[in-house]
């Protein structure tokens, strides 16, 4: 049996790219909320498609969050919940 350790979002980002993890750690307020939502969506999409998360995508999500933009694709669960 393999035991899996729960990890924080910051720890997961750190595994992908240390620079982006440091940038993420500095976020506060609305920028933190936007980045968190976008990165979680990115990680879920990567897991669903069985591909490795992309450090450049995480960088773009953080950049957009710093500029106050929520830019991400909707998945089918989001579309169904708003209908």
Long-range contacts (C-beta under 8 A, 24 or more apart in sequence): 9-36, 9-39, 9-40, 12-43, 13-39, 13-58, 16-53, 16-55, 16-58, 17-55, 17-58, 17-59, 20-55, 20-58, 20-59, 20-62, 23-59, 23-62, 24-58, 24-62, 27-62, 27-65, 27-66, 30-68, 31-65, 31-66, 31-68, 32-65, 34-64, 34-65, 34-68, 34-69, 34-70, 35-61, 35-62, 35-65, 37-70, 37-72, 38-64, 38-65, 38-70, 38-71, 38-72, 41-72, 41-73, 41-75, 42-72, 44-75, 45-73, 45-75
